[in-house]
Amino acid sequence: MDSSDALMARFLALHPRTIDLSLGRIESLLAKLNHPERRLPPVIHVAGTNGKGSTIAFMRAILEAGGLSAHVYTSPHLVRFHERIRLGAIGGGQFVPEDRLADAFARCEAANGGDPITVFEITTAAALLLFSEVPADVLLLEVGLGGRVDATNVIDQPAASVVTPIGRDHAEYLGDTVAAVAGEKAGIFKRGCPAVIAAQDYQEADTVLCRHAQAVGATPIRVGNQDFSVHEERGRLVYQDETDLFDLPKPRLSGRHQFTNAGTAIAALRAAGFGDIGTAAFEAGLRNVDWPGRLQRLSRGRLAEQMPAGGELWLDGGHNIDGGRILAAAVADLGERSDVPLVLIVGLLGTKDAEGFLRNFVGLARALVAVPIAGQMAARPAEEVARIAESVGLSARVASSVEAALTLVGDIAFEQPPRILICGSLYLAGAVLTANGTPPV
């Protein structure tokens, strides 16, 4: 049998890595596979612009702490495609093994019979096929892009649909207003199913989401609307809904935005029928949650060893305007606890609003080093990123790689060892984890 890498290369050759949002092709393939989407454990379907992966990570950690098994489908991956498909097991799930992935790919390719289909659609079909064949208590299913016509939106009756904070991203596919994006995300709401709506940064997003939920007959469950609330109190997370109040530990993931994501995760689990999992599971899940590449401190590894004594190395895959704003606020919080010089190492795709992303760090970062993103044809040249950074008021330089950027930063005479944040792209984050020798597990 061909390896999954060989099959993926063939998919890319036959079905280029294009985005063509539609449900017809994947519905046809799933029918040929005898409808694996109808043979799944209860599904919690998650859409949103920012925070989807973190919210799913919290749910998985809580479920596993409670002795349950959770399948997980997320995208994109950081290092290997296998990260997208985690097969649930009691005691903790694992990334799909190579032999099972290759077999699922081969069966989907054979069933598709050469018909037109995108790479995301055929790989989503493979994931659903795998999930249908391995018992688990729940499937945590992340939308790839948008929601309404995303390939994951083939679930008729999810246990709960969740929408995390919405912002402006992928305007060419989802629309150039927050309201338009929210309308696409709300497409995952289904009649009679709970629709959990996280705290939104834009009122129009909240308005559109609630309107869509009511229009399709979903049951909206909103933060701050007497449905549930979450806030930080004396360094702890306090969650309350109509029936219970939980005083929980601070989430392990860094940044105040993770309180929102953790609260949304708890609300989603309770809405989906897992409310009796127990306080101990919530506590352990928040303490043990792991989600690589999201404000992750790299304290060991090859790149970490390049840091000057006393310096800090952080990594985040945030890449859109609102993700940059959230990231800048989180780094500012770090600065309040330890006021050291902040230096950014940044790589960006040409499809992203570089000016909007970088403007968030004006007045916060002392310097920026722009780097290329190897292997990504859509990446902005480092020189262009540096010019944009200079245009918004950041002091910028260029380096040929992250390693070279770390050397360059080490030569700058700061009054204290710097805090270095590598950011701007999940593709860059994956390359950094590989170079550092600390890929996701």
N, C-alpha and C positions, 0 to 999 in steps of 0.2 A: 504493500500500500504506500502511496505517496505520503510524505510528511505533511503536516499542516502548513509549513512554510511553502512547500512546493504547490500545494493546493491554493493557498492564498495568492501566490504569484500568478497562477493561472486565472483565478477570479479577477485579479487586477488587469490582466491582459484582455480577458474576454468582456469584462464589465468594469470599465474604468472607475476610478475613485471619484465619481461625480455624486452630487446631491440632487436627487429627483424625487421630491416628496410626493408619495402616492401610496395607497394601500392595495391596489389591485394586484400587483406582481407578487407581493409576499402572501396575500390571501390565496392566490392560485397555487403557489408552491406549498403552503401549509396544507392545502386540500390534498395535494399529491402525496404528502407525508402522513395522511390520515389524521390531520388536525391535532398536532401535539399541543397547540394552545388551549385545547379543551380538556387536556389531561394533566393539568398543573395543580400544585398545591395553591392555597389562597395567595393571591397576588396583591402586593402593595405597589402601586404604579406611581412613579415620582417624576415630575416635570419641574422646570424652573430655569432661570438663567444662572444663578449662583447658589451654591450650597446643596445641590442635589446629592453629590457624592458623599459629602460630610454627613448629611441627614441619613443616608443609607448606611454609612459606616456606624453611626450611633445605633440605628435599629438592629443591625447585625450583632453588634457587641452586646446589646441588651438581651436579645433573643438567645444568643449562645450562652450568656451568663445565667439565663433562666433555664438552661438545659434543653433548648429547642434547636432545631437545625434550620438553616436559612440558605437557600440558593440566592445568588447575587449576580445581576447583570448590569455592568456599568461600561461607560465609554467616555473618552478614548482610553487606551492603555498607556502606561508610562514607558515600559521597556519591552514587554512581550505581550502578544495578543491574548495569551492565556489568562492574563489578569482580568479580562473582561468577564470571564465566566468562572464563578466560584461555586462548586458543588457542595451543598450543605451536608453536614454530618454532626451527630451529637458530639460535643466537645470541641467543635470548631471545623468549619469547612476548609476546603483546599482548592487552589486553582485547578482547572480541568487538566488531567494528565494528557500528554501528547498523543497517546494512542487513541484515547476516546475522542479527542478533538478532531484528529485526522479522519477517524471513522465517520463522525457526524458530518464533517465537511464533504466527504466523498458521497455519502448518502444523499445529501442535499443537492450536490452537483448532478448526480445521476437522476434524481427526481425532477430537477428543473429542466433537464433535457436541452440545454442550450438556449432556452427562452430568455428574453431581455430581463435583467434584474441588476440592481446595484449591489456593490460589495456589502454595504451595511445590511441590506435586506437578506442576503443569503447567509451572512454570518449570524444575524438575529434568528433566522429560521433554525440554524444549527444549534444555537443556544437553547431555544425553546424545545427542540427535539431532545437534547440532553436533559433538560430539567424535567421533561415528561417521563423520563426513564429512570430517574433516581429519586426515591422517596425523600421528602423533606416536609417540614411543617409550614413553610412559607417561602414565597419567591419575592425578593426585592428587585423590582424591575425599573431601571432608569431609562427615561426617554433619551433618544439620541439627539434629536433636533426638533424643537417645537413641541408637538404633541398630537394635534388633530390628525395629521396624515403621516406621523412618524411610524416606522415599521413596527415599533413595540405596541402600537395602539390597536392590537387585534384581540385584546382581552375584553370580553363582553361584560363580565361582572366582577370587577376587582373587589377585594375585601375593603380597600380604601384607595382613593386617588389623592395625591399630595402635590401641591404646587409651592415650591420654595420661592424666595425673593426673585422678582422679575426686574430685568433692566434691559438696556438696549444692546443687542448683539445679533449677528446674522441677519442684518436688515434686509439683505438681498433675498432672503427666503421667508422671513417672518413679518416684514413690514418695518417702517422706519419710525413708528411711534410706540410708546410703552403700551398703549391701549391695544394696538394691533398685535403686538407680541403676546400680551395677556390673553387675547382671544384665541390664539393658536395653542397656547399652553392649556387653556381651559377645555380644549377638545378632548382631554382624557377623562373628563367627568362623565359618569354614567348614571342613568336613572336608578334611583333606589340605593345608590352607593354613597358612603361618606366621602365628602370632598373637603380635605383638610387644607386650609389656606394659611400659610405662614405669614408672619408680620411682613408687610410690603413696604418698600422704600418710597413708592409712588401711590398716591391715593387713587389715581385712575386705574392702576393695576388691580387694586383691591375691589374697586367698583365693578370692573369688567368681570373678574373672577366670580364674584358673588352673583352677578346677573346671569352669567352662563350656567352656574350651578343650579340656580332656581329655574332657569328656562328648560333644562333637560330633566329636572326632577331629582337631581342629586341633593344630598343633605349637607349644606355648608357648615363646616366647623371652623370658626375663625378665632384667631388670637385676639384677645382684648375685647371680645364681643360676648362676654360671659360664658363662652364655650371653653376657652382655656387661656391661661396667661403664664408667662415665664419671665423671671427677672433675676438679676444678681443681687444677693444680699449678704454682706460681710464675707465676700469671697466664695459664697455657695450659690447653687442654683435652686431657686424656689419655683416649683411648678404647681399650678392649681387648675382644676376644672370643676365641673358642676358637682362632682361627688367626692373628690379627694384633693389633698394637699401633700406635696412631697418636698422635703428639705434634703437636697442632694448635694454631693460633692461637686466642686468645680470641674468642668469637662477637661479631659487630658489634652484635647486639641487646643492650640493657642489662639487667642483672639476673642474679643467680646462677642463677635458674630456667632461664635460656636455655642453660646448660650441659646441664641435663637434657633440654631439648627438642632441642638439637643432637645429643646422644648417641642419643636415640631415633630421630631422623631417619637417622643413619648406620646404626643397627641395622636399621631398616626397609628401607633401600635394599639393604643386603647380604642381608637375608632374601629380598627380592623378586627377587634375581638380578642386582643391579647392583654386586656386590662388586668387580668388576675395573675400576671407573671410574677408580681411581688416586688416590694421596694428594694430588696437585696439585689435583684437583677438590674434594676435601674442604677443603683449605686455602683455595682461592679462594671456595668457597661460604660458609664461615664468615665470611670477611672482607667479602664483598659482599652478604650477605643483607639484604633490606629487607622490613619488615612494618609499614606505617603504623598509627598509633594505639595502639601497644603500647610503653609507656614511651619515647615518641618525644620527643626534644628539638626544640622549635621555635625555631630560632635566626634565622630570617628570616620575613618576611611581616607582614601588617598588625597582627595581634595581638602578635607578637613585638616590633614597634616601639613598643608601648605600655609595654613593660617598663621599669622604672627602670634606670639605668646599672648594670651589674654583676649584675643579676638574671638568673634562669634561668626559662624557661617549658617545662614538660613536659606531655605528654598521654598518657593511658592509658584504654582503654575497659573495663577490668576492672569488674565489677559484682556479683559474688557474694561470699560470705563468704571462700572459699578464695582467690579471685582478689584480694580485698582484702588478705588476709594475705601473699600472695606479693608484691603491689605494695608494701605497707608495708615488707617486708624489703628489697626492692630500693632503696627510697628511703632507708632507714636506712643501707644501704651507701654511697649517695651522700653521706650526711651524715658518715660516717666520713672520707671523703676531703675534704669541704669542709663544715664545720659551719656552715651558715647557716640562718636561720629558714625553716621549711616552712609554706606556706599552701595549703590545699586549696580549689579551686573545684569544687563537686559538684552534679551533677544525677542523679536516680535515678528509675527506673520504680517504680510502685506494686506491681509483681509481685515486686520484689526485697526481700531482708531488709536494710532500711536500717540497722537497729541493728547487726546482725552485721557488715555491711560497714564501717561507720564506727568500730566499736569497735577495729578493727585499728590505727587511727591515734592513739588516745589516748596521750598522752605523747610523741608524735612530731611532731604538727602544732601550731603555735602558734595558728593561727586557721583558720576555715573560712567560706567564703562560699557559700551555697546559691543555685542559679540554676534557672530553669525549663528544660525541654527543649522548644523550640518545635516545634509540629507533631505532638507525641506525646500522644494522649489519655490514655494510660496513665501519663504522667509524674506523679510526686508534686509537689504544689505546693511551691515553694521554701520557703515558711514552715513547711511540715510537715517538710521535710528539716532545716531549722535547729533546730526543736524537738527532733527525734530526736537531732541532734548534741549539743545542750546536755544532753540527758538522759543521754548516755553520758560526758560530761565534756569535750566540745570547746567552745571559744569560737566561737560562730557568729553570722553576720550574713546578710542577704538582699540580693540584687541582682537587677535585672530582666533581666540578660543577662550573658554572659561579658565583653563589653566594659565594662559597668558594674562588674562585679566586679573587673576589672583596675584600673580607676580607683580603686575603693574600697581595694584593697590598696595602691595607690601612695600613698594618703593616710595609711597607718598608719606611725608612726615606729618602724621597726625599727632595731636597732643596725647591721645590715648589709643590703644588698639581698637580698630574699627569693628563695627557690626556690619557684615556684608550680607546683602539680600540678593539672591539670584532669582529673577522673576521675568514674567512677560509671556510665557508659553508653556503649556504642558509638554510639548515636544522637547523644549529645552530642559524642563524638569526631568524628563526621562533620561535624556543624555547625561545630565549631571549625576543622577543616581547610578547610572552605568559606570561613568568615569570614576565615581567615588567608591565603587565596589559595594554599594548597599542597595541593590534593587529590591522592589517590593516582594514580600513572601506571603 
